[in-house]
Structure formats: structure tokens, C-alpha cells
């Protein structure tokens, strides 16, 4: 019996070593993914070990029982016991030394659970700084590390950076992101979109087929009813979605509101959401056109490109009409101004474009494919110029880091890429025609940056994410596409 | 301007900030500005908030000074006059919420920390 126990103990230890090594990405220098099978083999070994001990020594087995529970269900222990009762440093230590469990699939897990501790409590700035320093020293952050960085960004008040990081974590391969950070990322993105009234994003994020998650799926189904989407489900299914989702009490008011909303009739000939709102009526004068535009902008996520384009087109017409010109000339005379009417109207168009430009960046669906007037064209050009400028500056930063061989902290490299990716996606949304120019601007630099991260920093998952994103946008350049595909495959081999 | 509040820049139109009509004379705008600066200096409760056809907004001494500066330039003033002249329908719709708005997302996710908002 003693030899059997010893053999099982050695096997457990060896598996533990293997999993720890794989978690740090040290094996073969590639993206290592621990299968659920390996995890369950480890758990079964631990359970066998405990059963053998309990046969021989009851008190020892009782003493080891908490350890066994911790090994078999670390997430439950951390979420239900450690985080509610412990301190920040205790949570970090417990998560870090969780042993032979799935937590080891990601070396940013300790930081993630510590960040969860912080968002559930009222953290001091010292706590946030302490965890930020810990996260900087994580050698190979994966999904959990990225989500921990996003939570810390939120705690520091940087919601934009947090959103960029959550988007990256949500789009990573599911095998690279454990369930807990995946759920946090998706749920936060959905809650953020709900808060901004961006129901299009809620539905896009929540309804992901086999990759759907309970809470975000339920919110998406409620969202469909709330905005009158033809895909909206009936009351029974809606209640069922709510029942299987977590945090039902908090969602109850939304469920009630959704149930009160009438179910839209299915009409396959009409695109979803386009029936949600009628376009604003045509404006009779400049004040009316401005009121229409303000109305569309306030509910920018509800309106589609058609109603937005109509509102801006009406405004274009009113700015250019003889009545407005006469009014401007009259005011110029009354105030004794030196400029002519054209200059004032040009300034008015510029002012309106400056208001519209950042709105288009955040809600690119408003751009649409309809005919555009000078104000909308100018707004798109401003957004495009600003985003190209941002991306160029970030690419220069990549070049600088690579040429000087500056290996920044792993999590800082993730943050850099998350912000660049966000800018690039907004640019493609605002100006789809600029996708090829954008790819040519960034692919060589971003690819070289990824190679540098992979070779010098052993950051294979970050490199894989960059190659994959670039590959998805490389359709206009076959040679670059082949190279990126090869890089992506090698990084994930 | 922030992503969450697309109309913030528009709400900071000098006529809205100073709460004067677009037909106000230069003397009237100067008086309104000085009155607001005095109220802000003594910390009067209502002086930090103002209503616009696009919804409520906040101001401080700097925004009042900036508004006064803009209205002293006749060309700038005409542009702002045109932009401040918004039909009544915008005011009527200011309180409308087409969809369900959720202002306590943190609680729905079980968080205690408030998310940063503008």
C-alpha cells in the first residue's frame, strides 16, 4: 500500500510540474493549451491519493480534506471563501498556489482573482498600485492577465483602455482563456453596451451561437424585445433565459420592461433594427434640421445609417439654402463683421463636422452607404485623419521598441496592442474603403513587433493574436496574407 | 466631448452657457456673464447648472469666460447663433428614452466599485 501511495504521489507531482511548465509557456516555446483531460487526470489522482490516505488514517484524511476541496474546486473556494473573507494579499497567495488545477493554465490568474477581490470591495489606491506592480511581473499573461489588466484600468478610471483590453480578451481563442476571465470580459462588455444604450452591440456580443454565455445571452434576448428586433423571442423563452442566467434579482427590472415591450413581427425582407425607429421627418428650416440631428445623435445607437444620413442631409440643405444665407448676411451687417456669408457658413459646417466626427468613431454604423453631403464627408475625413494619425504614432512606437530592443512589461505590450487594434477597428468602421491603406500602414510594423515579442519576450499568445488579426484584414495582399498565416500557425504550433 | 455624451460640445454653446437669447445685445451678454461669474465665485447652488434644448449641462468660471470671449467676435457669434437656434421639438424629446437604460450595471455584475463615468 505504501508503495502505491508513493507512486501516486510521484505521479501527481510530475503532472503538477508538467502543468506548471505548460502554464508558463515554456514547453517547445509555443502556445501551450492544457486539455480538460489533463486537468481531470490530475484531479482524479489527487482524489485517489486522498481516498488511500483515508483508508489508512482517518484523522490525516480529515486534516487533508480542505486541501482536497481546494485542489478539486479552486474557483469555488476562491469566489465563495477566500475573496469574501480574505485580504488582497491572501487572495493573491491563495490563487497563486492553487496547485494542480485549471487555474494554472494562465499565469495571470492570481492577479485576476486579486482584481476581482478589489472590484468587490472598496480598494485603496495603495492596493491598486500593489496589484499593478504584481501584474507587471507576470511573465506570460494570457486571457486572465489581460482581464486583470482591464479591471485595474477600470479601477484607475480608464474606461476606454479597459474596454480595449476586454475586447481583446473576448476575441481570443477560447482554449487560451479560462472560463472565469472569459465570462468577466463578455459580461462587462455587454453591461457597458447596455449602459450606453448600444443594443446592437449587446445583441452582437450576447448571441454568439455555441460561444454564448448565459448572462450575456439573456440580456441580448431582452435587448431584442426592448428595441423591437424582429428576431425577438416570445415571453416563455425570455423568462427561461432569465431563469437559467445568474444574478436574476438584478436583472428582474430589465426582464419586466422587456416583457412589457411588444414582440416585433418577423419580416424577412427588412433588415433587423431598421424598423425600430422611423427616420426623422424632413426639416422645414435650420432650427428644425438641428433639432432632428440632435434627436438622432442622442439615440445614436438606436438609429441606423439611413435616418442619420437623412438628418445630416437635411441639415446640409438648410445650411446651403438662400434663407440661411440671407439671415447670415443680415447678421453680418448688424454686427459689423468683416467676413462674408460663405466664410461663416463654412465655419458652421466645420463646427457641425467636429461634433459628428467623434460620434462616428464610437458608432460607425451611422456612416452607412447612402449619398453623403459636405458635413458628413468632412466629419468622416476628420475621424479618418485622426485615427490614421493615432495608428501611425503607435506603429512608430512599435518600431522604436523593436529597434532599441526595448522589452516592455508583458502586460504593457498587451495594452499597446489592444489600443492599436481598437483604433484600427474604429477606422475600418468609419471608412471601410481605407482598410487596405490601413493594412499597408501597419502590417509590417505590427508583424515585426509580434515577431519581436515572440522571439525576445516569449510572448507567443500576444504574437498569435497580432498575426491572426492582421491575417483577417490581409485579403488585399496575398503575399502578406501567406506570410501572416505562416506566422500565426508557427506561433500556435 | 465624450463618447457617452455626444451632445456635450453642443451644450457648451456660449448662448446656452450664459443663458441669454440669441438676440441679446453685446451689453446684455456681458452683464449675464459677469453676473454668473459673481454667482460662481460665491458658490451659489444653482450657478453650476444650466438647461439647454439638448438637456442639462454644467459650467464653471472658465467656461463662462470662454463663452464671453467667443461672443465678442462677431463672426464666431453668428456661427453660435445659428447653432443655438434649435427648434422646440428637441426640448420636447430631451427626456425621451427609446430603450431601457441601465445606470447600475456594476450591481448587475455583483461589483461594489463604481465604474468611471463622465
Interface residues (C-beta under 8 A of the other chain):
Chain A: X118 X119 X120 X121 X122 X123 X154 X155 X157 X158 X159 X160 X187 X188 X191 X192 X194 X195 X196 X197 X199 X223 X226 X227 X247 X250 X251 X254 X257 X258 X277 X283 X285 X286 X287 X288 X290 X291 X292 X294 X295 X297 X298 X299 X300 X302 X324 X327 X328 X331 X332 X335 X336 X337 X338 X339 X343 X344 X347 X348 X351 X352 X354 X355 X358 X359 X361 X362
Chain B: X1 X3 X4 X6 X7 X9 X10 X53 X54 X55 X74 X75 X76 X77 X78 X79 X81 X82 X83 X85 X86 X87 X88 X89 X90 X93 X94 X98 X99 X100 X101 X102 X103 X105 X106 X107 X108 X109 X110 X111 X112 X113 X115 X116 X117
